[in-house]
């Protein structure tokens, strides 16, 4: 259980870092994003979706007495196809 909490905390720290980077990028650019900045924001959005998906997978496996360690990052094409 401690390993599960440690891995979950690691995912949450990664999410926090990505959100901070995205926010800082948007604030610094004040609506005048360069093509590189827009590309980075899109990449951040995809990575955030993958992190949230991984966290949900781990929690669902834990809830149903399965090994959360078997959860894996899904491809961007799959995660981005989910309906919100």
GIURBEL-V978521 format. One record per backbone hydrogen bond with DSSP energy under -0.5 kcal/mol. CO is the residue of the C=O (numbers start at 1). NH is the residue of the N-H. Records with the same first field share a line. If there is no record, write none. Layout:
BEGIN
CO = NH + NH
END
This chain:
BEGIN
1 = 5
2 = 6
3 = 7
4 = 8
5 = 9
6 = 10
7 = 11
8 = 12
9 = 13
10 = 14
11 = 15
12 = 16
13 = 17
14 = 18
15 = 19
16 = 20
17 = 21
18 = 22
19 = 23
20 = 24
21 = 25
22 = 26
23 = 27
24 = 28
25 = 29
26 = 30 + 31
29 = 32
34 = 38
35 = 39
36 = 40
37 = 41
38 = 42
39 = 43
40 = 44
41 = 45
42 = 46
43 = 47
44 = 48
45 = 49
46 = 50
47 = 51
48 = 52
49 = 53
50 = 54
51 = 55
52 = 56
53 = 57
54 = 58
55 = 59
56 = 60
57 = 61
58 = 62
59 = 63
60 = 64
61 = 66
62 = 65
66 = 68
67 = 70
68 = 71
75 = 78 + 79
76 = 80
78 = 81
79 = 82
END
